[in-house]
C-alpha cells in the first residue's frame, strides 16, 4: 500500500508540476481557530471524548481541491473543509470533508490508474469523451463522474455541505459498532451558477470568508448518517439511501483567523478511542499518501 501511495503521489506531482512546499492536493487554503460544542446526542453510540457533551478546541482549514495553488477559484469546483480536534489528553483527531458525497474510485489501484485523466482537465473540467471511455473500464465510477458534470461550486466556503465520504464506526461503552458517515452542514446552502463562477478572481473565496467573519460568527453543525446492516462500508463510490436516520451531534463556530501551519497533517485515519476506520481501502490508502506528501513538503520548506 505504501509503495502504491508513493507511485500515486509521483503521478500527481508530474501531472500538476506542483510548486515546492505545497500540499499535493488542496494546495491553497485558509485556516481558522474554532470551538466544537457537542450536543451529547452521540453518547449512546460512541465513547469518543469530543462527542460527549461539552466544548473542544479545533483548527479548521478551508481549501480548493487543486494541487496547483495558481488555479482560479472557478477551476476548483470541489472545496474542502478539514477539522482537527484538540482533545483534553493532548492528542488530536480529524474529520476531512469535501463538497462531494462520493469518491470516483473504489480501490487505490483504480485511483492510481485514473489519475491520468486529469491530464485532460481544462479550466477544472475533464474531457467528457475521455471520461466516457473510462466508464467502460470502471463502471462503479459513473456516479462520481455524473456528479462532476452537474456539480456547482458553493457560493462561499461557508455555504457548502462537506462530506467525509468514507464510513467510520462509532464504538460505545458496550463495544457495539455503529457505521456512520459525517456531514458538516452550513447555516445556509448556496451554490454559484457556472456564469458567476467564471467571473471570480483568484482568492475570492478567501476574501469572502474574511468578510463574513468580520460581520459575525461562522457556524456549521455536524451530522452523522446512521448506517443500516446492508449499507456498504468499504465503497466510497456509493451513497447510502437518502432515508437513513441523521443525528446532529454538535456544532462548530469559527473564532479567529489562524496562520497556515504546514506541519499539520489532516489525516482522516487519525481517530481516537470510540471511533474506528472502516474497511474502505481508499480511506486506509490516504494515510500513506498524506504521510508521503507531508514528508516531501517538510524537506522542501
N, C-alpha and C positions, 0 to 999 in steps of 0.2 A: 504493500500500500504506500509506503514512504517513497519508494522508487517511482511509482506511478505519479505521485504528487509532485515530485521533482520534475519529471518529464512534462507534466501539465503546466507548471509554473514557467518552465523554459519556453513552452509554446506561447504562453500569454505574453511573455517578455518580447519574444521575437515578433509576434503579430502587431503589438501595440507600440513597440520601441519605447518602453517606459522610462521616463527620466529618473536619474539616480536619486535614491532616497524616498521614493513614493511607494505607497501600498500597491500591491499587484492587482487589486480591484478596489473600487470606491476610493480612488486616489484623492479626490478633492472633497473636503467636508468642513463642518463647523461643529464645535464642541461646547457643551454646557454642563454645569453642575445642576443637580436636581435632587428632589426628595421623592421617595416612593412611599405611599401610605397604603398598607394592606388593610383590606376590609375585615379579614378574619374568616371569610366565607370558604377559603381553601383549606382550612384546618382539618376538615374531615377527610381530605384527600392526601395531604402531604404534611410532613414534619419540617419542611424547609423553613428556616428561621425567618427569612424575609417575607414569607407569605403568612406568618402569624400576625395577628392584629398589632399594628404599630407602624413606626416610620423607619426607613432605611436610607442612608445616603446613596446617591447614584451619580454616575457620569454618563452623559448621552452624546453620541456623535451622529449627526445627520450627514448624509453624503449622496453623491451621484455615483451610479454604478461603474462608470468607465474607469479603466486603468490609466487613461490619459487625462491628466488634470486640465489640459487645454481644450477639451471638448466643451462646447457650449452647453448650457442647461438643457436646451431643446434636444441635444444629441444623446442625452441620458434620461429617457423617459422613466426608467426604474430608479426610484430613490431608496435610500437605506436609512434605518434607524437602529443603531446598536446601543444597548443599555448595559452598563456594568454596575452591579450592585455591590456595595462595600459592606460586608457583613460585620457583625459585632465582634467576631473572633479574629478579625484581621484578614480573612480570606475574601475572595471575590467570586462572583458568578455572573454569567452573561445571558442576555436574550438578544439575538441578532435577527432583525426583521427587514423585509423589503416590501415594496408596493406591488407584489405579485403573490398570489396564494399558492403557486406551484412552481416547480423547477422543470427544466427542459430535458434532464437526463435521469434515468433510473439508477444507473451504476456509475462508478468512477471511470470505468473503461469507456463507456459510451460518452461520458462527458469529455474525456480526453480526445476522443475521435471527432467530436462535434466542434471542438474549439476552432477548427479550420474554417467553419462557416463565417466567423467574424471577419475573415479577410474580405468578405463581400459587403460588409456594413458600409453604408453611405449615409451620413448625417444621422447616425444612430439607428437606421433601419436596415435589416438584412435584405439581401436579394431574394425575393419571394419565389422565384423559379428554383433557386438553389435550395431553399428551404423545402419546397415541394418535393424535390428529389430525395431529400433526407427522410421525409416521411415514409418513403418506400422501405428504407433500411431500419428506421426507428419509429414505428407507428405509435409507441407509447409517448413520444414527444409531441404528438399532434396537438394536445390540449394547450401546451405552453406556446407553441407556435401560433395557434389561433389567438391566444391571449395577447401575444406580441402585436399581431396585426390590428387588433382593436384597442390596444392599450392607449390610454390617455394619461399624461403626466398629472400629478396632483397640482393644484394651483399654488401650493406652498408646501414646504416641509411639514407645516403644522396641520395640513388638511388631508394627508394621506393615511390610508389604512396600511399598517405594517404587519406582515405575516411572517412568523418564524419558519414557515414552510414544513419543517420536519416535525415528527412526532416525538414526544418525550413521555416518560412515565412519572406520575406522582406516586410516592410511597407513603402510606400513613402509619400510624402507631402499630397497627396490627400486621404490617408488612404487605398489605393489599396494594396491587398496582392498578393505576387508572391511566390509560393512554389519553394524552391531551395534545392540543395544538394551541400555541399562543397567538393572540392578535392584539396589537395596540390600536385602539380606536380614538380618533381625534374628536374634539368637540363638534366640529363641522367637517363633513367630507365634501371636497370640491375638486374638480378637475379643470384642465385647460383644453380648449379646442386646439387642433393642430395649427390653425392660423395664428392663435395667440402665442403658442409655444415658440414658433419660429422667430417671433419678434423679440424674444427675451435675450438680453445681453448676458455674457458670462458673469456669474456672481449674483444674479438677480434673486435666486432663492436664498442665498446667504443674507443679502441686504433686507429682504422681506422678513426674515426671521429676527434680525436686529430690530426692525421697526415694530414688530409685534411684541417683542419683549419690552421695548420702551413704553408701549401703550398699556401693558398689563401682563398678567401671567399667561403662560402657555401650558396647556394641560392635555394629558391623554389618560384614558382608562385602559387597564389591562384585563382582557377577557381570556378565558380558556374555553376551548371547544372540547366537550367530553366525548371521547370515542366509545363506540359500542363494540362488542366482541368480533364482529365480522369486518370492521373497518381496517384497511391496510395500515400497518405501522412501519413498513420498510420501503415505501414507494413515494418519493416526493413529487412525482408527476401526476398524482391522483388527489383530487379534492374529496373530502368526506361529504356525505349528503347534507344539504342545507338545513334539514330539520333536526340536526344534532343539538343537544342542550348546550347553552352557553352560560358561563358563570363569570360575573365581574369579580375579580379578586383583589383589585387595588387601583390606585391612580398615581400618575406621575406628574409632578409640577417642576418645570424648569425654574431655577432660581437665579442663576447668573452665568454670563459667558465664561468659558474656560479656554485656556490656551490649548492648541492641538498638542497632544502628547504622543509622540511616535512610539514610545516604549509600550503603550497599552496594546494588548492583543485581544480583540473581541472574539475569542474562540467560543463558538456555540456549544462545544462539548465540555466546556468548563462548568460543571454542575456542582451542586452541593448536596449534603445529606438530605434525603427526602425527594430527590429528583434523579432519574436515570435517563441516559440516552437510549433511544430505540435501536432496533436492528438495522436501521437505514444506513446503507453503506456509503451513500453520499455524505451524510452527516459525519460519520466517523472519518471519512477521507478528508473532510475540511480541517480536522485537527492537524494533520500532517501538512496540508497546503498552507495553513496560517503560520505554522511554525517556520517553515522554509522561507516564506515571504518575509516574516519578521527578521529572521537571521540575516537575510540578504540586505534588508533596509538598514539594519544596525551597522553592518560592515561598510555600507555606502555613506553613512552620515558622519 
